[in-house]
Amino acid sequence: MTVSMKTGVRVLIVIGLAALMLMAWGAGVARAELTTADCITCHGNTDVHVDISCYGWGCHGADEYGTGTWPFSYSDHNYEPCTQWCHSSAYPDRDGHSDDEVDAIHPVPEACLDCHSFIADHSSCYQCHTSTDPKVLAAIEADDPSCDACHDASHGNLLSQDAFNPSHPGYLDWDTASTFAGNTGTSPHGGYSATTNKCAVCHSVHRATPGGSVLTAGGPYATYAQGCVFCHGIGATFTDVVITADADGYISPHGTCSRCHALNPHGVGASEYVTLASKLINKNADTWIAQDLAVPGKNGLDAGMFDGTGDLATGVTLGTGYLCGNCHNQAFAVNVAGTDPATPGAFSGHRVTAVATAAYSGPSYGASFTGAPVAFAHANGCTACHDALTASNDTAFPHGYVDAAGAITPKTVAGSSYIWLTYAEDALAAKTLLTKTNVPGTNLENTELLTNDGLCLKCHRDGAGAGVGLSY
């Protein structure tokens, strides 16, 4: 069988390209694929192949165009891709490209040239053109060769990029800073020392947002509460502690932040107890906590819960309960069954830190309560009962009411969650949001809602035949 030179050359080229591709794959290198558009962006239509021999390259016979040289025209070749017969689709190395050519395509700003060179700082074309970095890919897509298209500004930026707040580069990300030794178990609000890392979360010395209040990323603020909303409002990135409030800081149902919190972001005016001050809880609960701490064992309190050395989570839960009881005159801070916490009024109530055990022992209440479980879900804080969720599946309590879909809604609107409560048939059943209907002139309907048995059954029946009214 006779094979023409044209066919033979094509076969050799295809075999060569296949070999190159296999070599690249064998080396584990993911090559970027070139298109003809990429080629002619730099090389144009005819300016590269000005004297190609149609005959010598084996594509045409001498009887077609002779043996002379001709300029190659991409359009005259039916727009066949450059990689169709002659070129690899792998992105080229810099070999064959002069420094001037590379610099012309990737200009470095004049201000950078004293220290930087594109040639010296980039070892090969593959460094960028096989990158999976989103910033690099976006720069290539936008045909933007400027330094800051791929690189965060480094002069004046002394923080690691990985430590930046994702929406406010130049400000320290608290998720990162909270892992540093001096910051664990605390917040950026107060508790500063020479070895903590908190100021840079809210203030940036060299990369502050123009117009921001005192080197912060937002502002200017007319009130402290507006500053709270900037960091803690919906969509904010400084923290995952989110409140549902309008721009003036009005929070449904508690009005403004100051009902529960010290407004000074540095902790001035906050609780004397470190655990609560880290949450900017104000001083309104301090008197009641001090009274119970003064009586050994009262309500199961110990100093470590509140001074930062003990069970911090329980300290926050109980401290919040004492704060609620200061205004609501009810028993929100019960830690030991039957206890009357030192808040206005003489009441006891459901424990807010009760663990569901498999062998509850309460012989004084009758034999059916001894050695068997009576609850099938933990009371691990206020949100065990007040468990309404936002649309993003976060706990809505205590910073904003929601509707059945989890959307933020004022407490005065029919269909709004009623004090964040849900009810269910048992611990396995889907929960239903308890909502207000706002019947004018009566509270009887609210009483009916607040005594709904499903509020209890969602913990005290297991969904498998045991529980209140079934096994005890």
C-alpha positions as CSV (number, residue, x, y, z in Angstrom):
1,M,0.0,0.0,0.0
2,T,1.4,3.4,-1.0
3,V,1.0,6.2,1.6
4,S,1.3,9.8,0.3
5,M,3.8,12.2,1.9
6,K,0.8,14.4,3.0
7,T,-0.9,11.5,4.8
8,G,2.4,10.2,6.2
9,V,3.3,13.6,7.7
10,R,-0.1,13.9,9.2
11,V,0.2,10.5,10.8
12,L,3.6,11.3,12.2
13,I,2.3,14.6,13.6
14,V,-0.7,12.9,15.2
15,I,1.6,10.2,16.7
16,G,4.0,12.9,17.9
17,L,1.2,14.8,19.6
18,A,-0.1,11.6,21.2
19,A,3.3,10.9,22.5
20,L,3.6,14.4,23.9
21,M,0.2,14.1,25.6
22,L,1.2,10.7,27.1
23,M,4.4,12.2,28.4
24,A,2.5,15.1,30.0
25,W,0.0,12.8,31.6
26,G,2.7,10.4,32.8
27,A,4.3,13.3,34.5
28,G,1.1,14.0,36.3
29,V,0.8,17.6,34.8
30,A,-2.6,18.9,34.0
31,R,-2.0,20.9,30.8
32,A,-4.3,23.9,29.8
33,E,-5.8,23.4,26.4
34,L,-5.1,26.1,23.9
35,T,-7.6,27.2,21.3
36,T,-6.9,28.9,18.0
37,A,-8.4,32.1,19.5
38,D,-5.6,31.9,22.1
39,C,-3.0,31.6,19.4
40,I,-4.1,34.4,17.1
41,T,-4.6,36.7,20.1
42,C,-0.9,37.1,20.3
43,H,0.3,35.9,16.9
44,G,-2.3,37.3,14.6
45,N,-3.4,35.7,11.3
46,T,-0.3,35.8,9.1
47,D,2.5,37.5,11.0
48,V,4.0,34.2,12.3
49,H,4.1,32.0,9.3
50,V,5.3,34.5,6.7
51,D,7.3,32.0,4.6
52,I,5.9,28.6,5.1
53,S,6.3,26.0,2.4
54,C,3.0,24.4,1.6
55,Y,4.9,21.6,-0.2
56,G,7.7,21.2,2.2
57,W,5.4,20.6,5.2
58,G,3.8,17.8,3.4
59,C,0.3,19.2,3.1
60,H,0.1,20.1,-0.6
61,G,1.7,18.6,-3.7
62,A,4.1,20.6,-5.8
63,D,1.6,20.6,-8.6
64,E,-0.8,22.6,-6.4
65,Y,1.3,25.5,-5.1
66,G,4.8,24.7,-6.2
67,T,7.8,24.4,-3.9
68,G,8.1,28.0,-2.9
69,T,7.2,29.7,0.4
70,W,4.0,31.6,1.2
71,P,2.5,33.4,4.1
72,F,0.1,31.2,6.0
73,S,-3.4,32.5,6.3
74,Y,-5.6,31.1,9.0
75,S,-8.8,32.2,7.2
76,D,-7.7,30.6,3.9
77,H,-7.5,27.3,5.7
78,N,-11.2,27.2,6.6
79,Y,-10.4,28.3,10.1
80,E,-9.1,24.9,11.0
81,P,-7.6,25.0,14.5
82,C,-3.9,25.5,14.8
83,T,-3.8,22.2,16.7
84,Q,-5.5,20.3,13.9
85,W,-2.3,19.2,12.1
86,C,0.7,21.1,13.3
87,H,0.6,22.2,16.9
88,S,0.0,20.6,20.3
89,S,-2.9,21.8,22.3
90,A,-0.8,22.0,25.4
91,Y,0.1,25.4,26.6
92,P,3.7,26.2,25.5
93,D,6.7,26.6,27.6
94,R,8.5,29.9,27.4
95,D,11.0,28.5,25.0
96,G,10.6,30.3,21.7
97,H,9.2,33.4,23.4
98,S,11.5,36.2,24.0
99,D,11.5,38.1,27.3
100,D,10.2,41.2,25.4
101,E,7.3,39.2,24.0
102,V,6.3,37.8,27.4
103,D,6.6,41.2,29.1
104,A,4.5,42.8,26.3
105,I,1.7,40.3,27.0
106,H,2.0,40.6,30.8
107,P,3.0,44.2,31.6
108,V,4.2,44.9,35.1
109,P,3.2,48.3,36.6
110,E,6.0,50.8,36.5
111,A,5.9,51.1,40.3
112,C,6.7,47.4,40.6
113,L,9.6,47.2,38.2
114,D,12.3,48.3,40.7
115,C,11.8,45.0,42.5
116,H,9.8,42.7,40.2
117,S,10.0,41.2,36.8
118,F,7.3,39.0,35.3
119,I,10.0,36.8,33.8
120,A,11.9,36.3,37.0
121,D,8.8,35.8,39.2
122,H,7.0,33.2,37.0
123,S,9.0,30.1,36.2
124,S,6.8,28.9,33.3
125,C,3.6,29.4,31.5
126,Y,2.2,26.4,33.4
127,Q,2.5,28.3,36.7
128,C,-0.6,30.3,35.8
129,H,-2.2,28.5,32.9
130,T,-2.7,25.2,34.7
131,S,-3.6,26.8,38.0
132,T,-6.9,26.0,39.7
133,D,-6.8,29.2,41.9
134,P,-10.1,31.0,41.4
135,K,-8.3,34.4,41.3
136,V,-5.9,33.3,38.6
137,L,-8.7,31.7,36.5
138,A,-10.7,34.9,36.8
139,A,-7.7,37.0,35.7
140,I,-7.1,34.8,32.7
141,E,-10.8,34.9,31.8
142,A,-10.8,38.7,32.1
143,D,-7.6,39.0,30.2
144,D,-6.2,41.0,33.1
145,P,-2.4,40.6,33.5
146,S,-2.1,43.2,36.3
147,C,-0.4,42.1,39.5
148,D,-3.3,42.6,41.8
149,A,-5.6,40.5,39.5
150,C,-3.9,37.4,41.0
151,H,-2.1,38.7,44.1
152,D,-3.5,40.5,47.1
153,A,-1.6,43.8,47.7
154,S,1.3,42.8,49.8
155,H,2.8,46.2,50.7
156,G,1.2,47.4,54.0
157,N,-0.5,44.0,54.2
158,L,1.4,42.2,57.0
159,L,-1.3,39.6,57.7
160,S,-1.5,36.2,56.0
161,Q,-4.2,36.2,53.3
162,D,-5.5,33.0,55.0
163,A,-6.2,35.0,58.1
164,F,-8.2,37.8,56.4
165,N,-11.9,38.3,56.9
166,P,-13.4,37.0,53.6
167,S,-15.3,40.1,52.8
168,H,-12.9,42.6,54.3
169,P,-9.3,41.9,53.5
170,G,-6.9,43.6,55.9
171,Y,-9.1,42.7,58.9
172,L,-8.3,39.7,61.0
173,D,-10.8,36.8,60.7
174,W,-12.1,36.0,64.1
175,D,-12.6,32.3,63.2
176,T,-8.9,32.2,62.7
177,A,-7.9,34.5,65.6
178,S,-10.1,32.5,68.1
179,T,-7.8,29.5,67.6
180,F,-4.8,31.5,68.9
181,A,-3.7,30.5,72.4
182,G,-4.6,33.9,74.0
183,N,-8.0,34.1,72.5
184,T,-9.6,30.7,73.1
185,G,-13.0,30.8,74.8
186,T,-13.3,34.5,74.5
187,S,-14.6,37.1,72.1
188,P,-13.1,40.3,70.5
189,H,-15.1,42.4,72.9
190,G,-12.9,43.0,75.9
191,G,-10.4,40.9,77.8
192,Y,-7.4,42.5,76.1
193,S,-3.8,41.8,77.0
194,A,-0.4,42.1,75.5
195,T,-0.7,38.6,74.0
196,T,-4.3,38.5,72.8
197,N,-5.2,39.1,69.1
198,K,-8.4,41.0,69.0
199,C,-7.9,44.6,68.0
200,A,-7.2,43.7,64.3
201,V,-10.5,41.9,64.0
202,C,-12.3,45.3,64.0
203,H,-9.5,47.8,63.2
204,S,-7.0,47.8,60.4
205,V,-3.9,50.0,60.8
206,H,-2.8,50.0,57.1
207,R,-5.7,48.6,55.1
208,A,-8.8,50.2,56.7
209,T,-11.9,50.8,54.6
210,P,-12.0,54.5,53.5
211,G,-14.6,56.4,55.4
212,G,-15.0,53.7,58.1
213,S,-15.3,54.7,61.8
214,V,-12.0,54.7,63.6
215,L,-10.3,52.3,61.2
216,T,-13.2,49.9,61.1
217,A,-14.7,48.4,57.9
218,G,-18.0,50.2,58.3
219,G,-19.6,53.5,59.4
220,P,-19.7,56.2,60.3
221,Y,-22.3,55.1,62.8
222,A,-24.9,57.4,64.4
223,T,-25.4,55.0,67.3
224,Y,-23.6,52.1,68.9
225,A,-26.4,49.8,67.8
226,Q,-25.7,50.5,64.1
227,G,-22.2,49.3,64.7
228,C,-23.6,46.1,66.2
229,V,-25.8,45.5,63.2
230,F,-22.8,46.0,60.8
231,C,-20.9,43.1,62.4
232,H,-23.8,40.9,63.5
233,G,-26.5,41.7,61.0
234,I,-27.8,39.3,58.3
235,G,-25.0,38.7,55.7
236,A,-22.2,40.0,57.9
237,T,-18.9,38.1,57.8
238,F,-17.2,39.2,61.0
239,T,-18.9,36.5,63.0
240,D,-21.4,33.7,62.8
241,V,-23.3,35.3,65.8
242,V,-26.0,36.9,63.8
243,I,-28.9,39.1,65.0
244,T,-32.0,40.0,63.0
245,A,-32.3,43.7,63.3
246,D,-33.0,46.7,61.2
247,A,-30.2,49.3,60.4
248,D,-31.0,51.2,63.6
249,G,-30.4,48.2,65.7
250,Y,-34.1,47.5,66.6
251,I,-34.3,43.8,67.5
252,S,-37.6,42.0,67.7
253,P,-38.7,41.4,70.4
254,H,-36.3,43.1,72.7
255,G,-36.0,46.5,71.2
256,T,-32.4,47.5,71.1
257,C,-29.2,45.7,72.0
258,S,-28.9,47.6,75.3
259,R,-31.7,45.6,76.9
260,C,-29.3,42.7,77.3
261,H,-25.9,44.0,76.2
262,A,-23.4,46.7,77.0
263,L,-23.2,48.9,74.0
264,N,-19.5,49.7,74.2
265,P,-17.8,47.1,71.9
266,H,-14.7,47.0,74.1
267,G,-16.7,45.6,77.1
268,V,-16.9,48.8,79.1
269,G,-20.1,48.6,81.2
270,A,-20.4,44.8,80.7
271,S,-20.9,42.2,83.4
272,E,-18.3,41.8,86.0
273,Y,-18.2,38.1,85.2
274,V,-15.7,37.2,82.4
275,T,-17.9,34.6,80.8
276,L,-20.8,37.0,80.4
277,A,-18.6,40.0,79.5
278,S,-17.2,38.1,76.6
279,K,-20.7,38.1,75.1
280,L,-21.1,41.8,76.1
281,I,-23.9,40.8,78.5
282,N,-24.7,43.8,80.7
283,K,-24.6,44.0,84.5
284,N,-28.3,43.4,85.0
285,A,-27.9,39.8,86.1
286,D,-24.8,40.3,88.3
287,T,-26.6,41.0,91.5
288,W,-28.6,37.7,91.3
289,I,-25.6,35.6,90.3
290,A,-23.6,37.0,93.2
291,Q,-26.3,36.1,95.6
292,D,-26.4,32.5,94.5
293,L,-22.6,32.1,94.3
294,A,-22.4,33.3,97.9
295,V,-24.4,30.2,99.0
296,P,-22.2,27.1,98.5
297,G,-23.9,24.7,96.0
298,K,-26.9,27.0,95.5
299,N,-28.5,26.2,92.1
300,G,-25.4,24.1,91.2
301,L,-23.3,27.3,90.6
302,D,-19.6,27.5,90.9
303,A,-17.2,30.4,90.3
304,G,-15.5,28.7,87.3
305,M,-18.7,29.0,85.3
306,F,-18.4,32.7,85.3
307,D,-14.7,33.6,85.7
308,G,-13.6,31.8,82.5
309,T,-11.9,28.8,84.2
310,G,-14.8,26.3,84.3
311,D,-17.8,25.2,82.3
312,L,-18.2,28.3,80.1
313,A,-21.1,26.9,78.1
314,T,-23.2,26.3,81.2
315,G,-22.1,29.7,82.6
316,V,-23.4,31.5,79.5
317,T,-26.7,29.5,79.6
318,L,-27.3,30.2,83.3
319,G,-26.1,33.7,83.1
320,T,-28.5,34.4,80.3
321,G,-31.3,32.8,82.4
322,Y,-30.5,35.1,85.3
323,L,-30.6,38.0,82.8
324,C,-34.0,37.0,81.5
325,G,-35.3,36.5,85.0
326,N,-34.3,40.1,85.8
327,C,-37.0,41.5,83.5
328,H,-39.5,38.6,83.1
329,N,-39.7,37.7,86.8
330,Q,-39.8,34.0,86.1
331,A,-37.5,31.0,86.6
332,F,-35.3,30.9,83.5
333,A,-32.0,29.9,85.3
334,V,-32.9,26.7,87.1
335,N,-29.9,24.4,87.2
336,V,-30.9,22.1,90.0
337,A,-34.4,20.7,90.2
338,G,-36.6,22.6,92.6
339,T,-34.2,25.5,93.0
340,D,-35.5,29.1,93.2
341,P,-32.8,31.2,91.5
342,A,-32.1,34.6,93.1
343,T,-34.2,36.7,90.7
344,P,-37.3,38.7,91.5
345,G,-40.1,36.4,92.6
346,A,-40.1,33.0,94.3
347,F,-40.4,30.4,91.5
348,S,-38.8,27.3,90.3
349,G,-39.1,25.6,86.9
350,H,-37.8,23.2,84.3
351,R,-34.0,22.8,84.4
352,V,-32.2,24.4,81.5
353,T,-29.2,22.1,81.7
354,A,-30.9,18.7,82.2
355,V,-29.4,15.6,80.5
356,A,-31.7,12.9,79.4
357,T,-30.6,9.8,81.2
358,A,-31.5,6.2,80.6
359,A,-32.1,5.5,84.3
360,Y,-33.8,8.5,85.9
361,S,-34.2,8.1,89.6
362,G,-36.9,9.9,91.4
363,P,-38.4,7.6,94.0
364,S,-40.2,10.3,95.8
365,Y,-42.4,10.7,92.7
366,G,-43.5,7.0,92.5
367,A,-42.1,3.7,91.4
368,S,-42.8,4.3,87.6
369,F,-40.2,7.1,87.7
370,T,-37.4,5.0,89.1
371,G,-34.7,3.5,87.0
372,A,-36.2,4.4,83.6
373,P,-35.9,7.3,81.2
374,V,-38.4,10.0,81.4
375,A,-37.0,12.3,78.7
376,F,-35.5,11.4,75.3
377,A,-33.8,14.7,74.3
378,H,-31.4,16.8,76.3
379,A,-32.3,20.2,77.8
380,N,-29.0,21.6,76.7
381,G,-29.9,25.2,77.1
382,C,-32.7,27.6,76.4
383,T,-32.9,26.5,72.8
384,A,-34.0,23.0,73.7
385,C,-37.5,24.5,74.1
386,H,-37.1,27.8,72.3
387,D,-35.9,26.1,69.1
388,A,-37.4,28.0,66.2
389,L,-35.0,28.1,63.3
390,T,-34.1,30.7,60.7
391,A,-34.2,29.9,56.9
392,S,-30.5,29.2,57.2
393,N,-31.1,26.6,59.9
394,D,-29.6,28.7,62.7
395,T,-31.3,29.2,66.0
396,A,-33.5,32.3,66.0
397,F,-33.6,32.7,69.8
398,P,-33.1,35.3,71.2
399,H,-32.4,37.8,68.5
400,G,-35.4,37.7,66.1
401,Y,-38.7,36.1,65.5
402,V,-39.3,34.1,62.4
403,D,-42.3,32.7,60.5
404,A,-42.9,29.0,59.6
405,A,-40.5,29.3,56.6
406,G,-37.7,30.8,58.8
407,A,-38.0,34.3,57.4
408,I,-37.5,37.1,59.8
409,T,-40.7,38.7,60.9
410,P,-41.8,41.2,63.6
411,K,-43.4,39.7,66.7
412,T,-46.6,41.7,66.1
413,V,-47.4,40.0,62.8
414,A,-49.8,37.1,62.7
415,G,-47.9,34.0,61.8
416,S,-44.7,35.1,63.7
417,S,-43.1,32.5,66.0
418,Y,-44.5,32.8,69.5
419,I,-41.4,33.1,71.8
420,W,-39.5,30.8,69.5
421,L,-41.4,27.7,70.6
422,T,-42.1,24.5,68.6
423,Y,-44.3,21.5,69.3
424,A,-44.3,17.8,68.2
425,E,-45.9,14.5,69.0
426,D,-42.6,13.0,70.1
427,A,-38.8,13.4,70.0
428,L,-38.6,11.9,66.5
429,A,-41.6,13.7,64.9
430,A,-41.2,16.8,62.8
431,K,-41.6,20.0,64.8
432,T,-44.3,22.7,64.1
433,L,-43.6,26.3,64.8
434,L,-45.9,27.8,67.4
435,T,-47.3,31.0,65.8
436,K,-49.3,33.9,66.9
437,T,-52.7,34.7,65.4
438,N,-53.2,38.0,67.4
439,V,-56.9,37.8,68.3
440,P,-57.7,41.4,69.3
441,G,-58.7,42.0,72.9
442,T,-57.9,38.6,74.5
443,N,-54.9,36.6,75.7
444,L,-56.9,33.4,76.0
445,E,-55.7,32.1,72.7
446,N,-52.1,32.7,73.7
447,T,-52.7,30.7,76.9
448,E,-54.0,27.9,74.8
449,L,-50.9,28.0,72.7
450,L,-48.5,28.1,75.6
451,T,-50.0,25.1,77.3
452,N,-49.9,22.9,74.2
453,D,-48.9,19.4,75.2
454,G,-46.7,19.1,72.2
455,L,-44.3,21.5,73.9
456,C,-43.6,18.7,76.4
457,L,-44.1,15.6,74.2
458,K,-41.3,16.7,71.8
459,C,-38.8,15.6,74.6
460,H,-40.9,13.3,76.8
461,R,-42.0,10.7,74.2
462,D,-39.4,8.7,72.2
463,G,-41.5,8.0,69.1
464,A,-41.2,4.2,69.7
465,G,-43.9,3.6,72.3
466,A,-42.2,5.0,75.5
467,G,-42.8,8.2,77.3
468,V,-45.3,10.2,79.3
469,G,-48.7,8.5,79.3
470,L,-47.2,5.4,77.7
471,S,-44.5,4.0,80.0
472,Y,-44.9,6.2,83.0
